[in-house]
Amino acid sequence: MSEPVRCWSCGAPIESEYQRCPKCNEAAPLAQRGRPWKRRLFQCNILGGFDFSGGPGEDVELVFELDKVTVVHWKCDDEVIPAEQLSAVDIYGPGAVTTGGGFIGGGFGVVGAAVGIAIATALNALTTKTSLVTFIRLAEPQRELFVHYGILEPGALRVELSPFLSSNRLTQAPHIQRDSHA
């Protein structure tokens, strides 16, 4: 058994799935090869796929460890995917998406304009909603699973899962769009 991960500031032990020290709230040290590491992605929602248990709309938890990913189902048996069986782990999506709002206020005269602007501001505050849209694709040679994860944007999730992705050589090349007119 390896030595527990310790806080770089106060020396307190930090469990592998935690990102902050429970004693002093400093950030946990970066993951290292040979040390325990685990990240739980709560509130994932199955979008679709092929040959996995569950179905679209089911809430699941994805548990990433250095050597495996576990799909925790609440209605059927959990599925453990050894990292060496994964052909790809894709993390993508638009990230923060804002919907609603769009009201523009106005009126006749200074008082009318002020009232119209105040009403539009209130309506925009009530109807504007920002949500996070991040998709995760787990692919094996003969099956794949697509889930939605609405807690971190794709870039932040990529950083969070970096120890798993790099230790299993599942890194993604950035998608670069070039201007065809250049």
Summary of the structure (lengths in Angstrom):
residues: 182
radius of gyration: 22.1
end to end distance: 55.9
largest distance: 75.6
contacts: 460
relative contact order: 0.16
helix: 19%
strand: 37%
